[in-house]
Amino acid sequence: LALTKLAHFLMDMHRENGKWVGLKSRPLVLLAEKPRTGTYLVVGYEYAEKAGNVLRNRFGQNFELAAKTMKGTFRFDSFDTNVIEVNGKDVQRFIEQLHYMMETV
């Protein structure tokens, strides 16, 4: 939940200061290490052109596709489909696969 709030805050700040508007807009992926479990929490956040607009978040589908193409350990343990928990040894490969999936979809 905290990562999602941070992502929302960062996107709002970038939108308000004009850094991520129009063609400069990009999705945001944040990772937080969970040292006790040896995993990372990964949150994907889509950009809405105007504050308050609702945007269909493609990260849930892309997270699922990226996870299916790998033989790692993944957990969708949140109400939000844009949140996934990834084993620490798989996180780099997962992010690379996610980038590949987002470019091809």
Summary of the structure (lengths in Angstrom):
residues: 105
radius of gyration: 13.9
end to end distance: 26.9
largest distance: 40.8
contacts: 284
relative contact order: 0.18
helix: 43%
strand: 20%
